Amino acid sequence: MGIDWNQIELVKWIGTDETPVKPRSRRTYKHAFRLYTEFTGMTAEEMIDEAEKDINGSLRERGNVKRRLREFRYWLENTYKKKVRMTEEYKKRRNDPEFDENSMTDEEKYEFAPMTSKGVHAYFSAIRSFYAENGLTVKFYRGEFKKPLPKTQREELSPSDVRKLINATLPATRARDRFIILAMYQGGFDTSTFLQLNYRDVQKGLKLDEHPLMIETVRPKTGVKYKTFLGKDATDALRNYLTERETQGDVLKPDSPLIATNMHWGFDRLSNISVRVLFHRLVIESGLITEEELKDCTVNPYGAHAQRSSFGKILAANGVTRVVIDQFLGHKEPHEGAYTRLKSETLRQIYRKVEPHLSISRVVEDKRDQLRELADGLGIDLEAWIQEEFDRHITGIGGGEPMTQDEIDYLESVEFYQEVFFKALKEKLVNEKEEINYNPVQKEQKVIKANMVEKYLNEGWRFVASVNNDKVIVEK
């Protein structure tokens, strides 16, 4: 049923497009009313007519609105399912010009999920406010409904956590998604601000090869004009992403969206919901949280906004003052920053000092150094092994074809170094096996961390096998 938002009962509640009441809540209120209309089958006028009977009727005639609201809440909690994302089958078929939308049901097109307790509470409260604005306050006794879950705290992500998110990206959108993750983590953007950026916002800085890359924009939520920066990781990811778009046929103009849908969708500006869905998938597939654990959360503790809050916490942990952090995040400042706003170059110098703590490249290099030191202690020439394996991979690709980004990423990854290290360690220990004396009858085995191998070998233990890249089995 279509809803006439100009009905007097609705205008009293949420105003009009020109003169909205509670503009930040209006979208939630309208969606709640659509659901309530779907549930009751009534118009706004019919709802208020029923409310008037509740107010003016006899005791036996009262209570219909309260009963209906209880039933609506129960319906939201137990029956209603919201659309979460499109199914893979629908994504494939909808791009076919000959595809008939009516050939698939909604259940075949979308994945659905129950409402969260927070969502149920928000929509239920919205409809109560509709009645209240029209003269009927509906009260319920304290404790009648279970309260929404306490707000989940967003976790502080380390550079290692960010690498896990990047490793979980899909090949088809890896360049874009890698940039999204790194830019939000190293630039502290909120989703709305980030998605409104255009190519012009980075065009000059990229041309001048700025480091860190400064971005000046206006945050929609606060209306504050502010400056933040992208570190080397995010800037390199941006260059790769823009190159990929040009390769796919996108012509970058100053007003082109910086973050866009893929070429099948015409490089349109990416939506907030797309980013939310992206992080929902990434945090599960990266292993940061399980799907069951995420269902119990009121917000995604490792999602898009967690990147922003982690940025602020890392700045604070490394001596940046609250006033300066607010400038990097686009928060409102007293007197519009007239007495505290710093120059661009000063902000750049502050960012440079903190960037190593936001860098994922540094994490990789630190782990490589640990492997090199461990290999040196065991008498293994790891660099020679790395070069040999690198050459073998290049030869194996063959055909003169350029390497894909996935192949390049793998050869630069810690996982590649770990794989080569364990291969070299295994060969060394096999060659030395005959020189090691041990009792084949009485053996004690242990699972130890890989970085403890040297210590155990020096104490007379013998290598047996690798469990994974982090652990090995030894025996004595």
PEFEN-V735933 format. One record per backbone hydrogen bond with DSSP energy under -1.0 kcal/mol. NH is the residue of the N-H (numbers start at 1). CO is the residue of the C=O. If there is no record, write none. Layout:
# PEFEN-V735933
[[NH & CO] [NH & CO]]
This chain:
# PEFEN-V735933
[[5 & 3] [7 & 4] [11 & 7] [12 & 8] [14 & 10] [15 & 11] [16 & 19] [21 & 14] [25 & 22] [26 & 22] [29 & 25] [30 & 26] [31 & 27] [32 & 28] [33 & 29] [34 & 30] [35 & 31] [36 & 32] [37 & 33] [38 & 34] [39 & 35] [40 & 36] [41 & 37] [47 & 43] [48 & 44] [49 & 45] [50 & 46] [51 & 47] [52 & 48] [53 & 49] [54 & 50] [55 & 51] [56 & 52] [57 & 53] [67 & 63] [68 & 64] [69 & 65] [70 & 66] [71 & 67] [72 & 68] [73 & 69] [74 & 70] [75 & 71] [76 & 72] [77 & 73] [78 & 74] [79 & 75] [80 & 75] [82 & 113] [84 & 111] [85 & 111] [87 & 109] [91 & 87] [92 & 88] [93 & 89] [94 & 90] [96 & 93] [99 & 96] [103 & 100] [104 & 101] [109 & 105] [110 & 106] [111 & 85] [113 & 82] [120 & 116] [121 & 117] [122 & 118] [123 & 119] [124 & 120] [125 & 121] [126 & 122] [127 & 123] [128 & 124] [129 & 125] [130 & 126] [131 & 127] [132 & 128] [133 & 129] [135 & 132] [136 & 131] [144 & 141] [155 & 301] [162 & 158] [163 & 159] [164 & 160] [165 & 161] [166 & 162] [167 & 163] [169 & 166] [177 & 173] [178 & 174] [179 & 175] [180 & 176] [181 & 177] [182 & 178] [183 & 179] [184 & 180] [185 & 181] [186 & 182] [187 & 183] [194 & 190] [195 & 191] [196 & 192] [197 & 194] [199 & 256] [200 & 254] [201 & 198] [202 & 199] [203 & 199] [206 & 202] [207 & 203] [208 & 204] [210 & 205] [213 & 230] [215 & 228] [217 & 226] [219 & 224] [223 & 219] [226 & 217] [228 & 215] [230 & 213] [235 & 231] [236 & 232] [237 & 233] [238 & 234] [239 & 235] [240 & 236] [241 & 237] [242 & 238] [243 & 239] [244 & 240] [245 & 241] [246 & 242] [247 & 243] [248 & 244] [249 & 246] [250 & 245] [256 & 253] [258 & 197] [261 & 268] [265 & 262] [266 & 263] [267 & 262] [270 & 259] [275 & 271] [276 & 272] [277 & 273] [278 & 274] [279 & 275] [280 & 276] [281 & 277] [282 & 278] [283 & 279] [285 & 281] [286 & 282] [287 & 284] [289 & 283] [294 & 290] [295 & 291] [297 & 294] [303 & 300] [307 & 303] [308 & 304] [309 & 305] [310 & 306] [311 & 307] [312 & 308] [313 & 309] [314 & 310] [315 & 311] [316 & 312] [317 & 313] [319 & 316] [320 & 315] [325 & 321] [326 & 322] [327 & 323] [328 & 324] [329 & 325] [331 & 326] [336 & 333] [337 & 334] [338 & 335] [341 & 337] [347 & 343] [348 & 344] [349 & 345] [350 & 346] [351 & 347] [352 & 348] [353 & 349] [354 & 350] [355 & 351] [357 & 354] [358 & 355] [364 & 360] [365 & 361] [366 & 362] [367 & 363] [368 & 364] [369 & 365] [370 & 366] [371 & 367] [372 & 368] [373 & 369] [374 & 370] [375 & 371] [376 & 372] [377 & 373] [378 & 374] [379 & 376] [380 & 375] [382 & 380] [385 & 381] [386 & 382] [387 & 383] [388 & 384] [389 & 385] [390 & 386] [391 & 387] [392 & 388] [393 & 389] [394 & 390] [395 & 391] [396 & 392] [397 & 393] [398 & 394] [401 & 398] [408 & 404] [409 & 405] [410 & 406] [411 & 407] [412 & 408] [413 & 410] [417 & 413] [418 & 414] [419 & 415] [420 & 416] [421 & 417] [422 & 418] [423 & 419] [424 & 420] [425 & 421] [426 & 422] [427 & 423] [428 & 424] [429 & 425] [430 & 426] [431 & 427] [432 & 428] [435 & 432] [436 & 433] [446 & 474] [448 & 472] [450 & 470] [452 & 449] [453 & 450] [456 & 452] [457 & 453] [458 & 454] [460 & 457] [461 & 456] [462 & 475] [464 & 473] [465 & 473] [467 & 471] [468 & 471] [472 & 448] [473 & 465] [474 & 446] [475 & 462] [476 & 444]]
